[in-house]
Amino acid sequence: MKKTLLTILSSIFLLTGTRLLAQEKWDLVRCVDYAIANNISVRQADVQARISNLTYEQNKLSRYPNANFSTSTGTNFGRAVNPTTNLFETTTLLFQNYGLNANVLLYNWNSVKNGILSAKYNLEASKASVESAKNDIALSVATTFLQALLAKEQARIAQVQMQQTRARLVDTRKRVDAGSLPELNALELESQYAADSATYINASTTAQQTLLTLKATLNLDAAQPFDISEPPVSLIPVESIGDLQPDVVYNLALQTQPKQKVNDLRIKGIEANIKSVRGQLYPSISAFGGLSTRFGSSNVNTIILPGTYGTQPLGPRVNVNGTNYPVEFYGYDVIQSKKNLGQMWTGWGNQLNENFSQNIGIQISVPIFNGASVRTNYNRSKLDLVNAKLVKEQADMQLKNDIYQAYNAAVNALQRYNASKKTLEVSERASVLAQKRYEAGLLQTIELITNQNNLFRARIQNLADQFDYVFRMKVLEFYKGQGLKL
């Protein structure tokens, strides 16, 4: 049974180590880059930035003239005005119109110019929002990455503790079998070995769970093989706490943090929009011009035959000096026939040429009353500005509080790390002395186990405090604008 326990635990260790060695390991840079490329929030922010860019490009084009071409072709039935003769006709009329119109804004109190400027600031704010989203995901990934590193290191320490206990158990078992030590010594070590094995299994499970959490943060498939590189925490560079004073970090963060840039740009965009809307309250001057022509044709073909002059016996007469003279009239015959569709298009080019017309002019538009829509937009924009300034003030206050809290946490973490480091040094010296006394038969097994457990807890606590200190310092470096690097 004892050999079976040793075999099972050794197999678990070997299988775990083989699986990890076969996996490609990701460093922090790769994790952050992958998360940024696949994070939905970042992609949404990028889409919004592209929408803002479209708005900006559209606003820039509003400085140029508008030009529109139109044409229409149709048929009128019944009594209608012939568009070419302007006479009423009761017939079927084929008509066609062409028009080319253009207008250009000459002056509107810089409303268009400020509208373009507002769209430009909004575009820059949207781009800064993308960077802000990237920063958020980078900080989240770095936090989870360091937690995974800590869990893996804790599992490694638990593994070393288990192996050391196993080695003592093997040595003690030999001495018990030789009769130099009582059976109780071996039983106590077997119990400790089982406890250390359970601790190692729990630590390994926690390490795997933190890797799953990191994979979820990266939007990786949970079934995909994944592991991270393990840079020694002692080699991770950190700045001196003296170089990360909160007031200095805060002043730098106001200039470098994307969220603060977003708020500043939003305010500038609203200020430009206020000027743009205010310009719409005043008259505007624009020029216009146009070209047009038309074609019209009836489906009736009328032919007038030559006639002759004559009188009618009972027709009207004119009295001249007492004598009645008959009134002569010119008589002619009219022949009408229906045109087919092809005949109705006869003369199309001549009519378009003869009906060609042009127009050009200046237009002044004076807003008098339009439901107070422009005035309402103007007042709404001013309130938007007040709200944007309040958002900036609140965000700056929150940033300052976060930085001061991060600084206090970093100072506390440094003090705890220094204390736990001293504790570990003392525990290591005590462990060496305890091992020598145990080998000399001057220390009970249970006392050795207690001493080793104290050393294990000191190592775990020192490691946790060291990781916490590094993380707190990295947060301050992040606020300072130095990014995240391990």
MILOVO-247655 format. One line per field, with one value per residue (C-alpha): residue number from 0; x, y, z. Coordinates in steps of 0.5 Angstrom, whole numbers, plus 500, padded with zeros to 3 digits. Layout:
N
num c(NUM_...)
px c(X_...)
py c(Y_...)
pz c(Z_...)
This chain:
486
num c(0_1_2_3_4_5_6_7_8_9_10_11_12_13_14_15_16_17_18_19_20_21_22_23_24_25_26_27_28_29_30_31_32_33_34_35_36_37_38_39_40_41_42_43_44_45_46_47_48_49_50_51_52_53_54_55_56_57_58_59_60_61_62_63_64_65_66_67_68_69_70_71_72_73_74_75_76_77_78_79_80_81_82_83_84_85_86_87_88_89_90_91_92_93_94_95_96_97_98_99_100_101_102_103_104_105_106_107_108_109_110_111_112_113_114_115_116_117_118_119_120_121_122_123_124_125_126_127_128_129_130_131_132_133_134_135_136_137_138_139_140_141_142_143_144_145_146_147_148_149_150_151_152_153_154_155_156_157_158_159_160_161_162_163_164_165_166_167_168_169_170_171_172_173_174_175_176_177_178_179_180_181_182_183_184_185_186_187_188_189_190_191_192_193_194_195_196_197_198_199_200_201_202_203_204_205_206_207_208_209_210_211_212_213_214_215_216_217_218_219_220_221_222_223_224_225_226_227_228_229_230_231_232_233_234_235_236_237_238_239_240_241_242_243_244_245_246_247_248_249_250_251_252_253_254_255_256_257_258_259_260_261_262_263_264_265_266_267_268_269_270_271_272_273_274_275_276_277_278_279_280_281_282_283_284_285_286_287_288_289_290_291_292_293_294_295_296_297_298_299_300_301_302_303_304_305_306_307_308_309_310_311_312_313_314_315_316_317_318_319_320_321_322_323_324_325_326_327_328_329_330_331_332_333_334_335_336_337_338_339_340_341_342_343_344_345_346_347_348_349_350_351_352_353_354_355_356_357_358_359_360_361_362_363_364_365_366_367_368_369_370_371_372_373_374_375_376_377_378_379_380_381_382_383_384_385_386_387_388_389_390_391_392_393_394_395_396_397_398_399_400_401_402_403_404_405_406_407_408_409_410_411_412_413_414_415_416_417_418_419_420_421_422_423_424_425_426_427_428_429_430_431_432_433_434_435_436_437_438_439_440_441_442_443_444_445_446_447_448_449_450_451_452_453_454_455_456_457_458_459_460_461_462_463_464_465_466_467_468_469_470_471_472_473_474_475_476_477_478_479_480_481_482_483_484_485)
px c(500_506_509_503_502_509_508_501_504_510_506_502_508_511_505_504_511_511_504_507_513_510_506_508_509_506_510_506_507_504_498_497_497_493_488_488_487_481_477_470_471_477_474_467_471_475_468_466_473_472_464_467_472_466_463_469_470_463_463_470_466_460_465_464_458_452_451_445_443_435_431_424_420_413_406_400_393_387_387_394_398_403_410_413_407_404_397_392_391_386_391_396_403_410_414_422_425_433_436_443_443_448_449_455_455_459_458_455_459_464_458_461_468_467_463_469_473_468_468_476_476_471_475_481_477_474_482_484_478_481_487_483_480_487_490_484_485_492_492_487_491_497_494_491_498_502_496_498_505_504_500_505_511_506_505_513_514_509_512_519_516_513_519_523_518_519_526_526_521_525_531_527_524_531_533_527_527_535_532_535_529_522_516_513_518_516_509_509_513_508_502_506_508_500_499_504_502_495_497_501_495_491_496_497_489_489_495_491_485_489_491_484_482_487_485_478_481_484_478_482_478_478_480_486_493_496_502_506_513_515_520_524_520_526_529_522_525_521_522_524_518_522_521_513_511_503_503_509_505_498_501_504_498_493_498_499_492_488_481_484_485_478_475_479_478_470_470_474_469_463_466_467_460_457_460_458_450_451_453_446_442_444_443_447_449_449_450_446_446_442_441_435_431_425_421_414_410_403_401_396_399_395_396_393_391_392_385_381_378_370_364_358_351_348_355_357_357_360_356_360_357_350_352_353_359_360_366_371_374_380_378_382_382_385_387_389_392_395_403_406_411_417_414_412_420_421_424_427_434_431_426_432_436_431_428_435_435_440_439_444_443_445_440_440_437_434_432_426_422_423_420_426_430_436_436_434_440_445_442_443_450_452_449_453_459_457_456_463_467_463_465_472_473_470_475_481_479_478_484_488_484_487_494_494_491_496_502_500_498_505_509_505_507_514_514_510_515_521_518_517_524_527_522_524_531_530_526_531_537_532_531_538_539_533_535_542_539_534_540_544_538_537_530_523_520_514_519_522_516_513_520_519_512_514_519_514_509_515_517_509_508_515_513_506_508_514_509_504_509_511_504_503_509_507_501_504_509_502_499_506_505_511_506_507_513_516)
py c(500_505_503_504_511_513_510_514_521_520_518_525_529_526_526_534_535_532_535_542_541_539_546_552_558_565_571_577_581_575_574_582_582_576_579_586_583_579_582_584_591_593_591_595_601_600_600_606_610_608_611_617_617_617_622_627_625_627_633_635_634_639_645_643_645_640_638_634_631_629_626_624_621_619_620_624_621_626_633_636_642_640_642_644_649_650_649_644_638_632_627_622_626_623_628_628_633_634_638_639_644_646_650_652_655_662_664_661_664_659_653_648_650_649_643_640_641_638_632_632_632_626_622_623_622_615_613_615_610_605_606_606_599_596_599_596_589_589_591_585_580_583_582_575_573_575_571_565_566_566_560_556_558_556_549_548_550_545_540_541_540_534_531_533_529_523_523_523_518_513_515_514_507_504_506_504_497_497_498_504_508_507_505_512_516_513_513_521_522_518_522_528_526_525_532_535_531_533_540_539_537_543_548_544_545_552_553_550_554_560_558_557_564_567_563_566_573_572_569_563_556_552_546_549_547_553_555_561_562_563_569_569_574_576_578_582_590_595_602_605_607_614_615_613_618_619_627_626_619_623_629_624_620_626_627_620_616_615_616_623_624_622_627_633_631_630_637_640_637_640_647_647_644_650_655_651_651_658_660_656_662_667_668_664_666_661_661_657_655_650_647_645_642_638_635_633_630_628_622_625_627_633_635_641_641_648_651_656_663_663_666_663_665_666_668_674_681_687_694_699_705_702_696_689_685_678_676_672_666_661_654_648_641_638_631_627_621_617_616_610_610_611_617_620_621_625_632_630_633_639_640_639_644_649_648_649_654_656_660_663_667_668_666_669_664_668_663_666_661_653_650_653_647_650_654_648_644_650_650_642_643_648_643_637_641_642_635_633_638_634_627_630_632_626_622_626_625_618_617_621_616_610_612_614_608_604_608_606_599_598_601_596_591_592_592_586_583_585_582_576_575_576_571_566_567_565_559_557_557_554_548_547_546_542_537_536_535_530_526_526_524_530_532_528_527_531_537_536_536_542_546_544_546_553_553_551_557_562_560_561_567_570_568_571_578_578_578_582_588_587_587_594_597_595_598_605_604_603_610_613_611_606_600_593_589_583)
pz c(500_502_495_491_494_492_485_484_487_482_476_477_478_471_467_469_468_461_459_461_457_451_451_447_453_452_455_458_451_447_452_452_444_443_448_445_438_440_446_444_448_444_437_439_440_434_430_434_432_424_425_427_422_417_420_420_412_411_415_411_404_407_405_397_393_392_385_383_376_375_369_368_363_363_360_361_359_358_359_360_359_353_357_350_347_354_351_354_350_351_348_350_352_352_356_359_363_365_370_373_379_384_390_395_401_401_409_415_421_421_422_417_420_427_425_422_428_432_428_428_436_436_432_436_442_439_437_445_447_443_447_453_452_450_457_461_457_458_466_466_463_467_473_471_468_475_479_474_476_483_483_479_484_490_486_485_492_494_490_493_500_498_495_501_505_501_501_509_509_505_509_515_513_512_519_522_518_521_528_529_529_532_527_530_526_519_521_522_516_512_515_513_506_505_507_503_497_498_498_492_488_491_489_482_481_483_478_472_474_474_467_465_468_464_457_459_459_452_449_448_447_454_451_447_450_454_458_460_461_468_469_476_480_483_476_474_474_478_479_486_490_491_483_484_489_488_486_480_478_478_474_469_468_467_460_458_461_455_459_461_454_452_457_454_447_448_452_446_441_445_445_437_436_440_436_430_432_434_427_425_429_424_416_411_404_398_391_386_379_374_367_365_358_356_351_350_344_343_340_335_328_325_318_315_307_303_302_298_299_299_302_304_302_309_312_315_311_312_311_307_305_305_301_304_302_304_308_305_309_308_308_309_311_318_318_324_325_331_332_334_340_335_332_338_339_333_334_341_340_337_343_348_344_343_351_354_360_365_372_377_383_390_396_403_408_415_420_423_426_426_432_436_434_433_439_443_440_442_449_449_447_453_458_454_456_463_463_460_465_471_468_467_474_477_472_475_482_481_478_483_489_485_484_492_494_489_492_499_497_494_500_505_500_500_508_508_503_507_513_510_507_514_517_511_512_520_518_513_518_523_518_517_525_526_520_523_530_527_524_531_534_538_535_535_528_530_531_525_521_525_523_516_516_518_513_508_510_510_503_501_504_502_495_495_498_493_487_491_491_484_482_486_483_476_477_479_473_469_471_470_463_462_460_463_462_466)
